[in-house]
Amino acid sequence: MTVTALADIIRTQAEILETSLPRHAYTDYHGDKSLSIARSKLLEACDKLNHLVTGPIECSKTDVMGIAQGHRVHAALQYVCHFRLASHIPADGTPVAYEEAARAAGVDTSQCTRVLQLLMTYHIFREPGTRIVAHNRNSRVLLDEDTGAAVEWLTQESLRSSAFFTEARAKGRRWSTGGSGGGGGGVGVGVGSQQRQATTTAASAALNIAVEDLDRPAFGFLTQPQHGATSETSMKADRYARAMAGMAKRKQLSPEHLVSGFAWSALPAGATVVDVGGGSGHCSRAVAACHPRLRFVVQDTNAALAEEEEEDEVDVVADDDDRLRREKGEKAEKEASVRFVTYDFFTPQTVAGDVYLLRRILHHYSDQDAVRILQAQLCAVRKKPGARIVVMDNIAIHSGTLSTLEERKTRTLDIAMMALFNSVERDLEDWKELFHKADPGLKLVNVTKPLGSALAVMELRLE
């Protein structure tokens, strides 16, 4: 395609957005599919144009040499997050001198200036005048605690695992996978013929090499430090939890897609939804808010802690304050349909339910461990006719199916899963094969991908 042809596409799609959306609100297409398509075509054409007019070694953002130096930008973001520079710059956009921001953060002014000026070339922060810095819409997201934690995690643990990616592929360490991630302190119970055994599930995880002396699966390390863990390990686990919360704030991962992606209203009143590995329960609460007739059980290794934190938010009120006491009562009534249970999802499921929800769980695990998780849930599904498993996760696409930019996101996530957990992003056929391995009678009966969602909802029934 020629430069002028790409320029025509850019102009046409840009006019659609400009005539339909307010200025500077081009990402807010409010579920309008035609505007979403126009935006995708515009971005794809811009990417192709950039590729067409850029040489392979010009050190631009998208050529080979430029991509190879991307870690420089990651290092700058890591610096900003570590020293909390964003918090020392006025949130309202008022500029501040580099020297003042550096002094407040306790860092060298020259280093601070150089780091921020690199990020400005990527539209993160802005320099409205000589030797002054101010926030823009991109840098301001770092002020959000969870989003900031997500960026910090990506430039700390995730970046380090990438540095050892190739070395990990050649390393032959092995260990027993046991319970991890949903795992109740690592106590794994074999389900059926799937006994605990040494696998390469975590043996090839680059994060295990990046973190010195890490001799257990990486996902367990990130999510649940063992008894007697150091303060640094606990800090990393907390950062990971907040990072996941930050990533969940992206529109494509919003719990709203779970609400619209499954026929919750078709369930009978009082039906029980078991949110396996549900963390703080934010997804269950989102569904419960729209379907109060249902009951939810949130299961996680830290479920008790999550419930205590929710209670603490209310218990800090004074007993003699009528308004706050009333709010406490309303909150308790609202959340009566959501309860928390500590559970290791590698062990047989014991809670009787109508739906067993696995949202963004299986893609963290290799096929053999994902099969064990599914088989653990089938222990309960078999006991209740009509019960089903709902998996909400990524479905990888075949090359050329979607735009290059969309495919790039999927491929990037796939490599991230390989580096961090030695897991994989699965296409639809891979998912079907996985379900068959768990039980030949476990059938995929419905697949839905809500508009704007990065995840698909897969409904499984046992025949």
Summary of the structure (lengths in Angstrom):
residues: 463
radius of gyration: 23.9
end to end distance: 50.3
largest distance: 72.7
contacts: 1457
relative contact order: 0.09
helix: 52%
strand: 13%
